[in-house]
Amino acid sequence: MFLPKWDAPTDPEVQRLYVRVLKLHQGWWSLPVPPAQQPVKHTVEQAFPRLNKRPKMAVVWGRLVIAAMLSGALAGVLPSRQYSVPTMDQAPPSVVKPGAWWKEF
């Protein structure tokens, strides 16, 4: 990582902040790296099976979503007498009595 040199303006506050940024940058790259707790080979052997499993699960979920969408679309398009919603023109005449609803109040 490279932090370019900069022609700082004459403002002392900006110069002070720039020097702070430079010190932070140098300090960041001089931090010690802790030793690994386990060998890299062992970490890689644990990580790759998980990474290989993720696309398979995504495919399974994707197929489930597509199946749900198709079944919903077919249920909305195909007529079904068993689950049809009754409307006013399908109701028997004895159920709908003109003017009877206001007598209950």
Buried (B, 14 or more C-beta within 10 A) or exposed (E): EEEEEEEEEEEEEEEEEBEEEEEEEEEEEEEEEEEEEEEEEEEEEEEEEEEEEEEEEEEEEEEEEEEEEEEEEEEEEEEEEEEEEEEEEEEEEEEEEEEEEEEEE
